[in-house]
Amino acid sequence: MSSRQKLVWILWAVSALIAIGLFFVPAFIIRPFTHQSPRGIMLAMAVRDRAPLATLIAAILFFLLTLILWRSGSLWRKIGLGVAVALVAFSTVMARMNYFEWMFHPVANAQFENEADSKLAASEMILSVKFAADARAYPISQMAYHHILNDTVDGVPIAVTY
């Protein structure tokens, strides 16, 4: 393999890793029910903010290099190139979508019980809100999955988030 071919393969692999990584790194860091450090969240959001333009640039370079490599490839090499094309195309499209909205669904129809009717364990952690004479408690076990709930407390619309 000539040094020019090696350079094309290296650039191809780097552009593929950039395009795929710009989607998967934030998606891996920001997941429900896992520890998320402030530094990790900041990294994920910084990557996610730059991903639409950066994946487009990396994907264009990747596709141009794929065309060069496709011409001289065997069947197995073309299959590998095709799989990589699918991953890069998927990542480039997904980097433009707010996939976090898919992971954290707001509670659609919250139902509330009186304290006496509640089946919460005494050790259950809650978020609580009180306005005037009206109060609500939201179990963290439920909020950890949904992350957001719209409610009205004493006539005041609120968004509860965790």
C-alpha positions, 0 to 999 in steps of 0.5 A, a space after each residue: 500500500 502506498 503512502 497516499 493510500 495509507 493517508 486516505 485510509 487514515 483520513 477516512 477512519 478519522 472522519 468516520 470516528 469524528 462523525 460517529 463520536 460527535 453523536 454517540 459521546 453525548 448520547 452515552 454521557 447523558 443517560 437516564 439512571 446513571 451518574 452524571 457529573 457536572 463536568 461530563 454534562 458540560 462536555 456532552 452539551 458542548 459536543 452536542 452544540 457543535 455536532 451539527 456542523 462538525 458532523 456535516 464537515 466530517 461526513 462530507 470528507 468521509 463520503 468523498 474518501 469513501 468514493 475514492 476507496 470504493 473504486 479499488 475495493 474488493 467485495 468485503 472491503 465494499 461491505 465494510 465501507 457500506 456499514 461505515 457509510 450507514 453509521 456515519 449517515 445515521 450519526 450525522 442525521 441524529 446529531 441534528 435531532 433532540 434525542 434527549 426528548 425521546 429519553 425523558 418523557 414528561 408525565 402526561 396525566 399526573 394523578 395525585 392522592 391524599 397523604 393518607 391514601 399514599 402508598 409511599 414508603 417512609 424512606 421514599 425521597 420526594 420533591 415538594 412544592 407549597 404555595 399558600 394552602 396547596 402542597 404537592 409531593 413528587 416521588 423522586 423514583 418517578 421524577 428520575 425517569 420522567 424528569 419533568 412534570 407540569 402541574 398547577 399548585 394553588 392556581 399557579 402553573 409550574 414545571 417540576 423537574 429533576 
